[in-house]
Amino acid sequence: MNYSFRPYLFLLLFVSLYLPCHAQKYLWGVTKYGGTDDGGVIFRTDSAGNNQTIVYNFSRPLARSPQYTHLIQGSDGKIYGMTEAGGLSNKGLVFCFDPITRAFTNLVHFQGTNGSGPQGSLFQASNGSIYGMTRTGGANNYGT
């Protein structure tokens, strides 16, 4: 048997597994409290976990308490997440943060009928839409 293909197989595995894991320059996260208004912050850190930087302060009452959530980076390069509280009815919201312009946009204000207290992670489907879930609210108050 000829095993001369093995170095190429290793190279293929390296390129397909290692590089995508290390292509992201920053890791993004949120805190429930802290920041200028104690409503939480969005922060970033380098891929080694060093150089933490606060990039956005949530301001009460409109956007606050981003907990029980993970941030995702959409295919458009923007950061998406949820807050459990805040929004127009204080039932949480879905937000978008542009890491280049540092613009913060409220995308969905939960009002109870469309959900309340979002939790978990958002995900982006192949069609580009972003999906998530709420803990309560909706027709029978079991979430949406």
Steps between C-alpha positions, in 0.01 A plus 500: 500500500612851424456739795644808329162675516512536881684834514236645268224355714654667808523831314137471389388429858708791630353747253140380546506470881763732643466813289124556543539469877766768501365728229293707742707788634287568810280310739185684609301481823254678726463567871170530687622789715770761479573782264411865536131436584544155665284349223776276367754531220611344176870423514758347272825323565770365274499132408738425790260654755712809558442870440137519610333816372151634573351597165142584602318593821135396528292792623199457723211472452495440124765229477638318802587168661636291216504167681433138408614577148800467271598745234524385141672664208268505201603449141485880467780535760270652763457366853153380609370427849206530739424667831266341752369837616469842345325591181180699470305263731797395717463142373829484310618557148715375215780737405764551234841654564725612217863451612629741238271800558410400859135564414247320722156419356198354677349252254213339694326632812326215681159602632364174640280395209807454282706353787664615819834442672706368208756238594744272324700567191396650175597317184513598137339265248629443150238744368664780704214531753585506869295288741473473878254424779341653807442345840149640548235693309315399190146359476518277809790669680733206423732703281547553129 
